[in-house]
Amino acid sequence: AQVAVLLTYEAKGPRQVELTLKLRVIGIAESSKLVAETYIRGFNVEEGSTRWDGFVPPRTPQTIRVLLSIPEEKQEAMATVNLSRSHDSFSLLKEELTFVVDAAGVVTLQK
């Protein structure tokens, strides 16, 4: 099955950012088993999980969320989001993101 993948991020609270991975099957076949992993450096996990595995049924999109925070002593943190097929580890998505905190505590993506 073909899977449409959308990775978004949104500043939530002071020093926090939520990463959202949306998965949707194109067509009527169920996806093979997928593994979504978020590797973090400089972040704390506030809500959600950095690992998800499962199937994406037709007409049943899956949304994976993880809320991350940057500790007070840090001004920058990194997250690498990887989506792969379970049976052969073929990577469908790999995004490396670096986030910074401004003086007001707002987390933004470093360009």
PyMOL commands that set and color helices and strands:
alter all, ss='L'
color gray80, all
select strands_A, chain A and resi 2-11+16-26+34-41+44-48+51-54+62-69+76-85+91-101+107-109
alter strands_A, ss='S'
color yellow, strands_A
deselect
rebuild
show_as cartoon
